C-alpha cells in the first residue's frame, strides 16, 4: 500500500499541505505535490531519505483533458534502499514554469532542457536553459499536443500519391 511507503509517511509528516495525492499502481508509488514546493521536497528526499538518483524528468500534456495542462514527472531511485518513487507536479498553461531541481540532482540539468525544448516548460533558476535537441531557431515545442502534426509551415500530409 502506498500509504505505508516510508517515503510517503515522511513526506506527509514534513509537507502535509503540499502532498496533493498518493497512488500506487502495480507496486509503483506516485506522489503528486504542489509545484511551489518541488525543490524543498526533492532536497528532503535526497538528503533525508537517500533518493540519490534522478533517473528521468519528463512532462505530460493533458490538452483539453484536465487542468493544469502540464504534469511534470520526476522518476527517483534510492540506490541504498533499492526503492523507486515517482513525483508529479502540475504546471498550468498560463504560468508554464516550475523551479529547477538541477540544484538537487545535477542529472536533472539535461533532462529539464529536454522538457523545455520539446514541451516548453520553463525551469526557473536553471543554469543553462536552452534547446538541446531542436535547432536554436526552431519555432514551437514539438511534443505539445497543439503542435502542428506536419511541423511548422508545412502542408498537411495528403497520403500516398501513387
TIRO-2110 file (N, C-alpha, C; in Angstrom, 1 decimal):
// TIRO-2110
0.8, -1.2, 0.0, N, 1, A
0.0, 0.0, 0.0, CA, 1, A
0.9, 1.3, 0.0, C, 1, A
0.4, 2.2, -0.8, N, 2, A
1.2, 3.5, -0.9, CA, 2, A
1.2, 4.2, 0.4, C, 2, A
0.2, 4.1, 1.2, N, 3, A
0.1, 4.9, 2.5, CA, 3, A
1.1, 4.3, 3.5, C, 3, A
1.6, 3.1, 3.3, N, 4, A
2.6, 2.5, 4.2, CA, 4, A
4.0, 2.7, 3.7, C, 4, A
4.2, 3.3, 2.5, N, 5, A
5.5, 3.5, 2.0, CA, 5, A
6.3, 4.5, 2.9, C, 5, A
7.6, 4.2, 3.2, N, 6, A
8.3, 5.0, 4.1, CA, 6, A
8.5, 6.4, 3.6, C, 6, A
8.7, 6.6, 2.3, N, 7, A
8.8, 8.0, 1.8, CA, 7, A
7.5, 8.8, 1.9, C, 7, A
6.4, 8.1, 1.6, N, 8, A
5.1, 8.8, 1.7, CA, 8, A
4.8, 9.2, 3.2, C, 8, A
5.1, 8.3, 4.1, N, 9, A
4.9, 8.7, 5.5, CA, 9, A
5.7, 9.9, 5.9, C, 9, A
7.0, 9.9, 5.6, N, 10, A
7.9, 11.0, 5.9, CA, 10, A
7.5, 12.3, 5.2, C, 10, A
7.1, 12.2, 3.9, N, 11, A
6.6, 13.4, 3.2, CA, 11, A
5.4, 14.0, 3.8, C, 11, A
4.5, 13.1, 4.2, N, 12, A
3.2, 13.6, 4.8, CA, 12, A
3.5, 14.2, 6.2, C, 12, A
4.5, 13.8, 6.9, N, 13, A
4.8, 14.4, 8.2, CA, 13, A
5.4, 15.8, 8.0, C, 13, A
6.3, 15.9, 7.0, N, 14, A
7.0, 17.2, 6.8, CA, 14, A
6.3, 18.2, 5.9, C, 14, A
5.6, 17.7, 4.9, N, 15, A
5.0, 18.5, 3.8, CA, 15, A
3.5, 18.2, 3.7, C, 15, A
2.8, 18.1, 4.7, N, 16, A
1.4, 17.6, 4.7, CA, 16, A
0.5, 18.4, 3.7, C, 16, A
0.6, 19.8, 3.7, N, 17, A
-0.3, 20.6, 2.9, CA, 17, A
0.2, 20.5, 1.4, C, 17, A
1.4, 20.1, 1.2, N, 18, A
1.9, 20.1, -0.2, CA, 18, A
1.8, 18.8, -0.9, C, 18, A
1.3, 17.8, -0.2, N, 19, A
1.1, 16.5, -0.8, CA, 19, A
-0.4, 16.4, -1.3, C, 19, A
-0.6, 16.5, -2.6, N, 20, A
-1.9, 16.6, -3.1, CA, 20, A
-2.6, 15.2, -3.4, C, 20, A
-1.8, 14.2, -3.7, N, 21, A
-2.3, 12.9, -4.0, CA, 21, A
-1.2, 11.8, -3.9, C, 21, A
-1.6, 10.6, -3.5, N, 22, A
-0.7, 9.5, -3.4, CA, 22, A
-1.4, 8.3, -4.0, C, 22, A
-0.7, 7.7, -5.0, N, 23, A
-1.3, 6.5, -5.6, CA, 23, A
-0.3, 5.4, -5.8, C, 23, A
-0.8, 4.2, -5.8, N, 24, A
0.1, 3.0, -6.1, CA, 24, A
-0.5, 2.2, -7.2, C, 24, A
0.3, 1.9, -8.2, N, 25, A
-0.2, 1.1, -9.3, CA, 25, A
0.9, 0.1, -9.7, C, 25, A
0.5, -1.2, -9.6, N, 26, A
1.5, -2.2, -9.9, CA, 26, A
2.8, -2.1, -9.1, C, 26, A
2.6, -1.8, -7.8, N, 27, A
3.8, -1.7, -7.0, CA, 27, A
4.6, -0.4, -7.1, C, 27, A
4.2, 0.5, -7.9, N, 28, A
4.9, 1.8, -8.1, CA, 28, A
4.2, 2.9, -7.4, C, 28, A
4.9, 3.7, -6.6, N, 29, A
4.2, 4.7, -5.8, CA, 29, A
4.4, 6.1, -6.5, C, 29, A
3.3, 6.8, -6.7, N, 30, A
3.4, 8.1, -7.3, CA, 30, A
2.8, 9.1, -6.3, C, 30, A
3.6, 10.2, -6.1, N, 31, A
3.1, 11.3, -5.1, CA, 31, A
3.0, 12.6, -5.9, C, 31, A
1.8, 13.1, -5.9, N, 32, A
1.6, 14.4, -6.6, CA, 32, A
1.8, 15.5, -5.5, C, 32, A
2.6, 16.5, -5.9, N, 33, A
2.9, 17.6, -4.9, CA, 33, A
2.7, 18.9, -5.5, C, 33, A
2.6, 19.9, -4.7, N, 34, A
2.5, 21.3, -5.1, CA, 34, A
3.7, 21.8, -5.8, C, 34, A
3.6, 22.4, -7.0, N, 35, A
4.8, 22.8, -7.7, CA, 35, A
5.7, 23.8, -7.0, C, 35, A
5.1, 24.6, -6.1, N, 36, A
5.8, 25.6, -5.4, CA, 36, A
6.8, 25.0, -4.4, C, 36, A
6.6, 23.8, -4.0, N, 37, A
7.5, 23.1, -3.0, CA, 37, A
8.4, 22.0, -3.7, C, 37, A
8.4, 22.0, -5.0, N, 38, A
9.2, 20.8, -5.6, CA, 38, A
10.6, 20.8, -5.2, C, 38, A
11.3, 21.9, -5.1, N, 39, A
12.7, 21.8, -4.7, CA, 39, A
12.9, 21.4, -3.3, C, 39, A
12.1, 21.9, -2.4, N, 40, A
12.2, 21.5, -1.0, CA, 40, A
11.9, 20.0, -0.8, C, 40, A
10.9, 19.5, -1.5, N, 41, A
10.5, 18.1, -1.4, CA, 41, A
11.6, 17.3, -2.0, C, 41, A
12.2, 17.6, -3.1, N, 42, A
13.3, 16.9, -3.7, CA, 42, A
14.5, 16.9, -2.9, C, 42, A
14.8, 18.0, -2.3, N, 43, A
16.0, 18.1, -1.4, CA, 43, A
15.8, 17.2, -0.2, C, 43, A
14.6, 17.2, 0.4, N, 44, A
14.4, 16.3, 1.5, CA, 44, A
14.5, 14.9, 1.1, C, 44, A
13.9, 14.5, 0.0, N, 45, A
14.0, 13.1, -0.5, CA, 45, A
15.5, 12.7, -0.7, C, 45, A
16.3, 13.6, -1.2, N, 46, A
17.7, 13.2, -1.4, CA, 46, A
18.5, 13.2, -0.1, C, 46, A
18.4, 14.2, 0.7, N, 47, A
19.2, 14.3, 1.9, CA, 47, A
18.7, 13.4, 3.0, C, 47, A
17.4, 13.3, 3.2, N, 48, A
16.9, 12.6, 4.4, CA, 48, A
16.5, 11.1, 4.1, C, 48, A
16.1, 10.9, 2.9, N, 49, A
15.6, 9.5, 2.5, CA, 49, A
16.4, 8.8, 1.5, C, 49, A
17.5, 9.4, 1.1, N, 50, A
18.5, 8.8, 0.2, CA, 50, A
18.0, 8.5, -1.2, C, 50, A
17.2, 9.3, -1.7, N, 51, A
16.8, 9.2, -3.1, CA, 51, A
17.9, 10.0, -3.9, C, 51, A
19.0, 9.3, -4.1, N, 52, A
20.2, 9.9, -4.6, CA, 52, A
20.3, 9.9, -6.1, C, 52, A
19.3, 9.4, -6.8, N, 53, A
19.4, 9.3, -8.3, CA, 53, A
18.1, 9.8, -8.9, C, 53, A
18.2, 10.8, -9.7, N, 54, A
17.1, 11.3, -10.5, CA, 54, A
17.2, 10.6, -11.9, C, 54, A
16.4, 9.6, -12.1, N, 55, A
16.6, 8.8, -13.4, CA, 55, A
15.9, 9.4, -14.6, C, 55, A
14.9, 10.2, -14.4, N, 56, A
14.2, 10.8, -15.5, CA, 56, A
13.4, 12.0, -15.1, C, 56, A
13.3, 13.0, -15.9, N, 57, A
12.4, 14.1, -15.8, CA, 57, A
11.7, 14.2, -17.1, C, 57, A
10.3, 14.3, -17.0, N, 58, A
9.6, 14.4, -18.3, CA, 58, A
8.3, 15.2, -18.0, C, 58, A
7.5, 15.3, -19.0, N, 59, A
6.2, 16.1, -18.8, CA, 59, A
5.1, 15.4, -19.6, C, 59, A
3.9, 15.6, -19.2, N, 60, A
2.7, 15.1, -19.9, CA, 60, A
1.9, 16.3, -20.3, C, 60, A
1.3, 16.3, -21.5, N, 61, A
0.4, 17.4, -21.9, CA, 61, A
-1.0, 16.8, -21.9, C, 61, A
-1.8, 17.4, -21.1, N, 62, A
-3.2, 17.0, -21.0, CA, 62, A
-4.2, 18.0, -21.7, C, 62, A
-3.8, 18.5, -22.8, N, 63, A
-4.5, 19.5, -23.5, CA, 63, A
-6.0, 19.1, -23.6, C, 63, A
-6.9, 19.9, -23.1, N, 64, A
-8.3, 19.7, -23.2, CA, 64, A
-8.8, 18.6, -22.3, C, 64, A
-8.0, 17.9, -21.5, N, 65, A
-8.4, 16.8, -20.7, CA, 65, A
-8.6, 17.2, -19.2, C, 65, A
-7.6, 18.0, -18.7, N, 66, A
-7.6, 18.4, -17.3, CA, 66, A
-6.8, 19.6, -17.1, C, 66, A
-7.0, 20.2, -15.9, N, 67, A
-6.2, 21.3, -15.5, CA, 67, A
-5.4, 20.9, -14.3, C, 67, A
-4.2, 21.3, -14.1, N, 68, A
-3.4, 22.0, -15.0, CA, 68, A
-3.0, 21.2, -16.3, C, 68, A
-2.7, 22.0, -17.3, N, 69, A
-2.5, 21.3, -18.6, CA, 69, A
-1.3, 20.4, -18.6, C, 69, A
-0.2, 20.8, -18.0, N, 70, A
1.0, 20.0, -18.0, CA, 70, A
1.3, 19.4, -16.6, C, 70, A
1.8, 18.2, -16.6, N, 71, A
2.2, 17.5, -15.4, CA, 71, A
3.7, 17.1, -15.5, C, 71, A
4.5, 17.7, -14.6, N, 72, A
5.9, 17.3, -14.6, CA, 72, A
6.0, 16.0, -13.8, C, 72, A
6.9, 15.1, -14.3, N, 73, A
7.1, 13.8, -13.7, CA, 73, A
8.6, 13.6, -13.5, C, 73, A
8.9, 13.3, -12.2, N, 74, A
10.2, 13.0, -11.8, CA, 74, A
10.3, 11.6, -11.3, C, 74, A
11.2, 10.8, -11.9, N, 75, A
11.4, 9.4, -11.5, CA, 75, A
12.7, 9.3, -10.7, C, 75, A
12.5, 8.9, -9.4, N, 76, A
13.7, 8.9, -8.5, CA, 76, A
14.0, 7.5, -8.0, C, 76, A
15.2, 7.3, -7.7, N, 77, A
15.7, 6.0, -7.2, CA, 77, A
16.6, 6.2, -6.0, C, 77, A
16.4, 5.3, -5.0, N, 78, A
17.3, 5.3, -3.8, CA, 78, A
18.2, 4.1, -4.0, C, 78, A
19.4, 4.3, -4.3, N, 79, A
20.3, 3.1, -4.5, CA, 79, A
20.5, 2.4, -3.2, C, 79, A
20.8, 3.0, -2.1, N, 80, A
21.0, 2.2, -0.8, CA, 80, A
19.8, 1.4, -0.4, C, 80, A
18.6, 2.0, -0.7, N, 81, A
17.3, 1.3, -0.3, CA, 81, A
16.7, 0.5, -1.4, C, 81, A
17.2, 0.6, -2.6, N, 82, A
16.6, -0.1, -3.7, CA, 82, A
15.1, 0.2, -3.9, C, 82, A
14.8, 1.5, -3.9, N, 83, A
13.4, 1.9, -3.8, CA, 83, A
13.2, 3.0, -4.9, C, 83, A
12.1, 2.9, -5.6, N, 84, A
11.7, 3.9, -6.6, CA, 84, A
10.5, 4.7, -6.1, C, 84, A
10.5, 6.0, -6.6, N, 85, A
9.4, 6.9, -6.3, CA, 85, A
9.2, 7.8, -7.5, C, 85, A
8.0, 8.0, -7.8, N, 86, A
7.6, 9.0, -8.8, CA, 86, A
7.0, 10.2, -8.2, C, 86, A
7.5, 11.4, -8.5, N, 87, A
6.9, 12.6, -8.1, CA, 87, A
6.2, 13.3, -9.3, C, 87, A
5.1, 13.9, -9.0, N, 88, A
4.4, 14.6, -10.1, CA, 88, A
4.0, 16.0, -9.6, C, 88, A
4.1, 17.0, -10.4, N, 89, A
3.7, 18.4, -10.1, CA, 89, A
3.0, 19.0, -11.3, C, 89, A
1.8, 19.6, -11.0, N, 90, A
1.1, 20.2, -12.1, CA, 90, A
1.6, 21.6, -12.4, C, 90, A
1.6, 21.9, -13.7, N, 91, A
2.1, 23.2, -14.2, CA, 91, A
1.0, 23.8, -15.2, C, 91, A
0.4, 24.9, -14.8, N, 92, A
-0.7, 25.4, -15.6, CA, 92, A
-0.1, 26.1, -16.9, C, 92, A
-0.9, 26.1, -17.9, N, 93, A
-0.5, 26.7, -19.2, CA, 93, A
-0.2, 28.2, -19.1, C, 93, A
-1.0, 28.9, -18.3, N, 94, A
-0.9, 30.3, -18.2, CA, 94, A
0.4, 30.7, -17.5, C, 94, A
0.9, 29.9, -16.7, N, 95, A
2.2, 30.1, -16.0, CA, 95, A
3.1, 28.9, -16.1, C, 95, A
3.6, 28.6, -17.2, N, 96, A
4.2, 27.4, -17.6, CA, 96, A
5.7, 27.3, -17.0, C, 96, A
5.8, 27.5, -15.7, N, 97, A
7.1, 27.5, -15.1, CA, 97, A
7.1, 26.6, -13.8, C, 97, A
8.3, 26.1, -13.5, N, 98, A
8.5, 25.4, -12.3, CA, 98, A
10.0, 25.5, -11.9, C, 98, A
10.3, 25.5, -10.6, N, 99, A
11.7, 25.6, -10.2, CA, 99, A
12.5, 24.4, -10.7, C, 99, A
13.8, 24.7, -11.0, N, 100, A
14.7, 23.6, -11.4, CA, 100, A
15.1, 22.8, -10.2, C, 100, A
15.2, 21.5, -10.5, N, 101, A
15.7, 20.6, -9.4, CA, 101, A
17.2, 20.2, -9.8, C, 101, A
17.8, 20.9, -10.7, N, 102, A
19.2, 20.6, -11.1, CA, 102, A
20.1, 21.0, -10.0, C, 102, A
19.6, 21.8, -9.0, N, 103, A
20.4, 22.2, -7.9, CA, 103, A
20.4, 21.0, -6.8, C, 103, A
19.5, 20.1, -7.0, N, 104, A
19.5, 18.9, -6.1, CA, 104, A
20.2, 17.7, -6.8, C, 104, A
19.8, 17.4, -8.0, N, 105, A
20.5, 16.4, -8.8, CA, 105, A
21.0, 17.0, -10.1, C, 105, A
22.3, 16.9, -10.3, N, 106, A
22.9, 17.5, -11.5, CA, 106, A
22.4, 16.8, -12.7, C, 106, A
22.0, 15.5, -12.6, N, 107, A
21.5, 14.7, -13.7, CA, 107, A
20.2, 15.4, -14.3, C, 107, A
19.5, 16.2, -13.5, N, 108, A
18.3, 16.8, -14.0, CA, 108, A
18.6, 17.9, -15.0, C, 108, A
19.8, 18.4, -15.1, N, 109, A
20.1, 19.5, -16.0, CA, 109, A
19.7, 19.3, -17.4, C, 109, A
20.2, 18.3, -18.0, N, 110, A
19.9, 18.0, -19.4, CA, 110, A
18.5, 17.5, -19.6, C, 110, A
18.0, 16.8, -18.6, N, 111, A
16.6, 16.3, -18.6, CA, 111, A
15.6, 17.4, -18.7, C, 111, A
15.8, 18.4, -17.9, N, 112, A
15.0, 19.6, -17.9, CA, 112, A
15.1, 20.4, -19.2, C, 112, A
16.3, 20.4, -19.7, N, 113, A
16.5, 21.1, -21.0, CA, 113, A
15.7, 20.4, -22.1, C, 113, A
15.6, 19.1, -22.0, N, 114, A
14.8, 18.3, -23.0, CA, 114, A
13.3, 18.6, -22.9, C, 114, A
12.8, 18.7, -21.6, N, 115, A
11.4, 19.0, -21.4, CA, 115, A
11.2, 20.5, -21.9, C, 115, A
12.1, 21.4, -21.6, N, 116, A
11.9, 22.8, -22.1, CA, 116, A
11.8, 22.8, -23.6, C, 116, A
12.7, 22.1, -24.3, N, 117, A
12.9, 22.1, -25.7, CA, 117, A
11.6, 21.5, -26.4, C, 117, A
11.1, 20.3, -25.9, N, 118, A
10.1, 19.6, -26.5, CA, 118, A
8.7, 20.0, -26.0, C, 118, A
8.6, 20.5, -24.8, N, 119, A
7.2, 20.8, -24.2, CA, 119, A
7.0, 22.3, -23.9, C, 119, A
8.1, 23.0, -23.8, N, 120, A
8.0, 24.4, -23.5, CA, 120, A
7.8, 24.8, -22.0, C, 120, A
8.1, 23.9, -21.1, N, 121, A
8.0, 24.2, -19.7, CA, 121, A
9.3, 25.0, -19.3, C, 121, A
9.2, 26.1, -18.7, N, 122, A
10.3, 26.9, -18.3, CA, 122, A
10.8, 26.5, -16.9, C, 122, A
12.1, 26.4, -16.6, N, 123, A
12.6, 26.0, -15.3, CA, 123, A
13.3, 27.2, -14.7, C, 123, A
12.7, 27.8, -13.7, N, 124, A
13.2, 28.9, -13.0, CA, 124, A
14.5, 28.5, -12.3, C, 124, A
15.6, 29.3, -12.5, N, 125, A
16.8, 29.1, -11.8, CA, 125, A
17.7, 28.0, -12.5, C, 125, A
17.3, 27.6, -13.7, N, 126, A
18.2, 26.6, -14.4, CA, 126, A
19.4, 27.3, -14.9, C, 126, A
20.6, 26.6, -14.7, N, 127, A
21.9, 27.2, -15.0, CA, 127, A
22.1, 27.4, -16.6, C, 127, A
21.4, 26.7, -17.4, N, 128, A
21.7, 26.7, -18.8, CA, 128, A
20.5, 26.3, -19.7, C, 128, A
19.4, 27.0, -19.5, N, 129, A
18.1, 26.6, -20.1, CA, 129, A
18.1, 27.1, -21.6, C, 129, A
18.4, 26.2, -22.5, N, 130, A
18.4, 26.4, -23.9, CA, 130, A
18.0, 25.1, -24.6, C, 130, A
17.7, 25.2, -25.9, N, 131, A
17.4, 24.0, -26.6, CA, 131, A
18.5, 23.0, -26.6, C, 131, A
18.1, 21.7, -26.6, N, 132, A
19.1, 20.6, -26.5, CA, 132, A
19.0, 19.6, -27.7, C, 132, A
17.7, 19.5, -28.3, N, 133, A
17.5, 18.6, -29.4, CA, 133, A
17.2, 19.3, -30.7, C, 133, A
16.3, 20.3, -30.6, N, 134, A
15.9, 21.1, -31.8, CA, 134, A
16.9, 22.2, -32.1, C, 134, A
16.9, 22.7, -33.3, N, 135, A
17.8, 23.8, -33.7, CA, 135, A
17.4, 25.0, -32.9, C, 135, A
18.4, 25.9, -32.7, N, 136, A
18.1, 27.1, -31.9, CA, 136, A
17.0, 28.0, -32.5, C, 136, A
16.8, 28.0, -33.8, N, 137, A
15.8, 28.8, -34.4, CA, 137, A
14.5, 28.1, -34.6, C, 137, A
14.3, 26.9, -34.1, N, 138, A
13.1, 26.2, -34.2, CA, 138, A
12.0, 26.9, -33.6, C, 138, A
10.8, 26.9, -34.2, N, 139, A
9.6, 27.6, -33.7, CA, 139, A
8.7, 26.5, -33.0, C, 139, A
8.4, 26.7, -31.8, N, 140, A
7.4, 25.9, -31.1, CA, 140, A
8.1, 24.7, -30.3, C, 140, A
7.2, 23.9, -29.8, N, 141, A
7.7, 22.7, -29.0, CA, 141, A
7.0, 21.5, -29.5, C, 141, A
7.7, 20.6, -30.2, N, 142, A
7.0, 19.6, -30.9, CA, 142, A
6.3, 18.5, -30.2, C, 142, A
6.5, 18.3, -28.9, N, 143, A
5.7, 17.3, -28.2, CA, 143, A
4.4, 17.8, -27.6, C, 143, A
4.1, 19.1, -27.7, N, 144, A
2.9, 19.6, -27.3, CA, 144, A
1.8, 19.1, -28.2, C, 144, A
0.6, 18.8, -27.6, N, 145, A
-0.5, 18.3, -28.4, CA, 145, A
-1.1, 19.3, -29.4, C, 145, A
-0.8, 20.6, -29.2, N, 146, A
-1.3, 21.5, -30.1, CA, 146, A
-0.3, 21.9, -31.2, C, 146, A
0.8, 21.2, -31.2, N, 147, A
1.8, 21.5, -32.2, CA, 147, A
1.4, 20.9, -33.6, C, 147, A
1.5, 21.6, -34.7, N, 148, A
1.1, 21.0, -36.0, CA, 148, A
1.7, 19.7, -36.3, C, 148, A
0.9, 18.7, -36.7, N, 149, A
1.4, 17.4, -36.9, CA, 149, A
2.6, 17.3, -37.9, C, 149, A
2.5, 18.1, -39.0, N, 150, A
3.5, 18.1, -40.0, CA, 150, A
4.7, 19.0, -39.7, C, 150, A
4.6, 19.7, -38.6, N, 151, A
5.6, 20.7, -38.3, CA, 151, A
5.2, 22.1, -38.8, C, 151, A
5.9, 23.1, -38.4, N, 152, A
5.5, 24.5, -38.7, CA, 152, A
5.7, 24.7, -40.2, C, 152, A
4.7, 25.5, -40.8, N, 153, A
4.8, 25.9, -42.2, CA, 153, A
4.9, 24.8, -43.2, C, 153, A
4.2, 23.7, -42.9, N, 154, A
4.2, 22.6, -43.8, CA, 154, A
2.7, 22.3, -44.2, C, 154, A
2.6, 21.8, -45.4, N, 155, A
1.2, 21.4, -45.9, CA, 155, A
0.9, 20.1, -45.2, C, 155, A
-0.4, 19.9, -44.9, N, 156, A
-0.8, 18.6, -44.3, CA, 156, A
-0.5, 17.4, -45.2, C, 156, A
-0.2, 16.3, -44.7, N, 157, A
0.0, 15.1, -45.4, CA, 157, A
-1.2, 14.7, -46.1, C, 157, A
-1.1, 14.4, -47.4, N, 158, A
-2.3, 14.0, -48.2, CA, 158, A
-2.4, 12.5, -48.6, C, 158, A
-1.5, 11.8, -48.0, N, 159, A
-1.5, 10.4, -48.3, CA, 159, A
-0.6, 10.0, -49.4, C, 159, A
-0.5, 8.8, -49.7, N, 160, A
0.3, 8.3, -50.8, CA, 160, A
-0.2, 8.8, -52.2, C, 160, A
0.7, 9.3, -53.0, N, 161, A
0.2, 9.9, -54.3, CA, 161, A
0.3, 9.0, -55.4, C, 161, A
0.8, 7.8, -55.3, N, 162, A
0.9, 6.9, -56.5, CA, 162, A
-0.2, 5.9, -56.5, C, 162, A
END
